[in-house]
Amino acid sequence: MSPQLTLYLGRRDFVDHVDTVDPCELTLCTLPHPLSVVWVQLVCAFRYGRDDLDVIGLSFRKDIWIQQLQIYPPTGNSSPNTPMQEVLLKKAGDQGYPFIFHLPTNLPCSVTLQPGPEDTGKPCGVDFEVKAYIAKEADNPDEQVDKKDTCRLIIRKIQFAPDQTGVGPKSNISKQFMMSDKPVHLEASLEKEIFYHGDPVPIKIKINNETSKVVKKIKITVDQTTDVVLYSADKYTKNVLSEEFGETVEANSTFEKALSIIPILVNNKEKRGLALDGRLKEEDTNLASTTMLRPGMDKEVLGILVSYKIKINLMVSRGGDVSVELPLVLMHPKPAGKKQT
């Protein structure tokens, strides 16, 4: 019988709890040749550039972190099976071999850069791949292995918003125009520090127009900045939302109102290079979560840093504008029952 490998895992999302990461519990079903050796690797890799450009040096791939375990023949160093592994062993049968990978806390979360319509191959970004393979050599992690002797699974490392968050940001400005001895005051604030993907983001806006000009409309934009720190400090910004509101503020009057926006991926499907939370196959995802930097972390290890900025701009009659900016943090809420520190 020819060698066969099958990987079983109970889930494909593993949560970064800041001080710990969920263990990656898997079971490998093997029917190898008696003289073969079976290894399993978990690799966190950074990919930048298209596969078809690799031969001319315009593509870049780096293994950020790699861990390797010998699964067959068994080494005798296994620990007691977890409840998840017991479930997986029932599926794998007598040839099942359980194992666990423990991810360190300093690795990035899964991020995918949205491909363009003509792009082929694996998308750019940071991903985690479990690879099992049948080796011909006893201990050579760099051995070239035939595809028919391997099986692979992409998993995701994700992070949820913490339970305790700080106060929302606030920004204000006073701008004076030519031929006017009094200014326009603009203040904008968010009610909280972190917002969840897909939820409305209400922006509280206060305007005190002491001039003879009229504020004709309010424009709000949200930009995503992607900082590719591992490659060549390549930073670029893409707009993910632009909305105009028809509210006017007459001369020598005030205005106070909360205007809501929802920056979401569905309105940005065609924007090549937009950072998304890691994808599994072609399933839908969302805009990338904001990168949370812990004190003392090496930014280069993270590969890709993602941040958001809201800009509130007042369009003023007879030329001119007044604007302020606010940072925006987008993350996923913690599901009920999930551990969070």
Secondary structure as UniProt FT lines:
FT   STRAND          5..9
FT   STRAND          13..16
FT   STRAND          24..30
FT   TURN            34..35
FT   STRAND          37..48
FT   HELIX           51..56
FT   STRAND          60..72
FT   HELIX           83..92
FT   HELIX           93..95
FT   STRAND          96..101
FT   TURN            105..106
FT   STRAND          111..113
FT   TURN            117..118
FT   STRAND          125..135
FT   TURN            141..142
FT   HELIX           147..149
FT   STRAND          150..160
FT   STRAND          170..176
FT   TURN            178..179
FT   STRAND          183..190
FT   STRAND          194..196
FT   TURN            197..198
FT   STRAND          201..209
FT   STRAND          215..228
FT   TURN            229..232
FT   STRAND          234..245
FT   TURN            251..252
FT   STRAND          253..261
FT   HELIX           265..267
FT   TURN            269..270
FT   TURN            272..273
FT   STRAND          275..277
FT   TURN            281..282
FT   TURN            295..296
FT   HELIX           299..302
FT   STRAND          304..316
FT   TURN            317..318
FT   STRAND          321..332
FT   TURN            336..337
//
